[in-house]
Amino acid sequence: MNIAYLLSERLYLNITNRCTNRCLFCIRDTSDGLGVELWLPREPDAAEVIEAIRSAPGYPNYPEVVFCGYGEPLLRPDVVTDVARFLKEQGLKIRINTNGQANLIHGRNVVPEFAPYVDSISISLNAHDGPVYNELCRPAGGEGAYQALLEFTEECRRLIPNVVLTVVNWPGVDLEQCRLKADSLGFGFRVRSLTGKFDSLAR
Ligand code: SF4
């Protein structure tokens, strides 16, 4: 079970393969994926994630540990919180990559639960407006998903030192408008590169 994997010296944590979005550009739907087998036969509990971290090559000398995927880590805020608390005790820097839908999906504000242990959060903005977001990301949260994402960024701003909005360079996404939106909200901004081959889409 590939729970912790190294990429560019960072340690990435794969705690779920579930996601509430079905983005057209999702790496899970590419024919080659990330080049690391990340499909989980079952979801690990926090103790198993911590054990995988302790057993990872180079532990604990990483510039950053990233909750990432395949899948949306904040579908499991309890596991993220327990593992992030452990990592913080080891003096490691922690980032979460998220689709920003957690509060909408859980029906409560989960940010205060994990924020005390997290240094950075990268939130996938993915579009300059709600209609384009819905078309590209097909969120389970429906029409209100983009607004919920923006509200989630505000909760993160209050409690997490570094908040970055990201987009994928994909047809129909106005990168400049996304950049302006991130600027106007006072967040960092990054364009993510597409990974994987989209020649054999599973869905
Ligand atoms: S939010 Fe991420 S994991 Fe979820 S469908 Fe989109 S690209 Fe895939």
Residues whose N, C-alpha, C, O or C-beta is under 5 A from the ligand:
A	BS01	SF4	C19 N21 R22 C23 C26 I27 G71 E72 N99
